[in-house]
């Protein structure tokens, strides 16, 4: 396995993924913080493939893999000769896993790992129709009235704020109402997708805020 094994005077041993040493993430003084675990040659190992994100641990000492399912626990991954992905990388981590302890307190360790950044397909955002502020599957003057009522007459908030955000500002405000009127009555260009049919927001836009989308 691609791992460092440290022997102790008490007949115990400690393993750390080799990538943590070769990446320079663990300075020499940090070795004093290690937790020592008894060496076990018959430790159960399991082949795993799990979706999640590589992030630095809270102390900023290790690059740790955080699965989408928090019940799995944090993972210290050794990718062998493969480069470690940058923090924030989402994808599929595969390899041989076993229970372990060590610096950064992982729940599992993986050796012989591979990381596929396109191996997991995150769920797409909610679908909606841009301009359909009242969530009735149509864009018309009723959406303008609903939006004005929501903004200035203590009306209910829009079920899908993204649908009211005509100018991709990340907010629904009077500027969006003006844009609705321009599209309806002044032959203004269509608003950004999704329009005139249901669809997800384009990647790179404001973070979706669509709590009750009517689209399937």
Secondary structure, DSSP 4 states (H G I P E B T S, - for coil): --EEEEE-TTS-EEEEEHHHHHTT-S-GGGGGGPPPB---TT---EEEEEEEEEEE-TTSS-EEEEESSGGG-EEEE--TTSPPPPTT-EEEEEEEEEE---TT--SEEEEEEEEETTSS-PPPPPEE-TT-TTSSS--SHHHHHHHHHHHHS-PPPPSBHHHH-TT-SSS-SHHHHHHHHHHHHS-PPPPSSS-SS-EEPPTTSSPP-BTT----
